[in-house]
Every structure is written in structure tokens, then in C-alpha cells.
Amino acid sequence: MEITKINSNTKTGKIYLTIFEILNKYPEGLQWTVLNKKVEELNPSLHPKTVNGCVWKLVEKFPNEIYKPSKGLFRLTKFK
């Protein structure tokens, strides 16, 4: 799935767009717990388990945009 195909009207779509917005600010990437916390801070109305599920599936859902250079670290592929 490409970033442009994310439906911003759904809860998960909002989470994914927020994740990409956050990761764009951190070329070195972010640890799983930090990324979760930042998404929850920006969208406090979202359920933490929904956020967690979206972060958990990031690499699987967006293999061309996000990768894990080490365990628990998420980074945009453009910063490889």
C-alpha cells in the first residue's frame, strides 16, 4: 500500500498518516515505544491498542516506505 492510498477518514488511516508525519521528522528513526507515545500524544482520542496494532503492522503494510534497521526501530526507507 502506498501513502497516497491511505484513507484519512478511518481511524487507522489517521494513525498511519500521523506515523508518516512523525517519522519524517526523525531521519534516524524512532523506537516502537516512542513512536506509539508520539502518535497517542497527537491523537489522544484514539485507543492505545489501535495505535499499537497499526505500529505493529507498519513494515508489513508499507514495506516500500518503512523498514526496521534494528529490533524495535522504525525508519522511513528514504533515510536509508
QUIBEL-V354405 format. One record per run of one state. SS is the DSSP state (@ for helix, = for strand, . for the rest). FROM is the first residue (numbers start at 0). LEN is the number of residues. If there is no record, write none. Layout:
# QUIBEL-V354405
ss-><SS,SS>
from-><FROM,FROM>
len-><LEN,LEN>
This chain:
# QUIBEL-V354405
ss-><.,@,.,@,.,=,@,.,@,.,@,.,=,.,=,@,.>
from-><0,2,5,10,24,29,31,42,47,56,57,61,65,67,72,76,79>
len-><2,3,5,14,5,2,11,5,9,1,4,4,2,5,4,3,1>
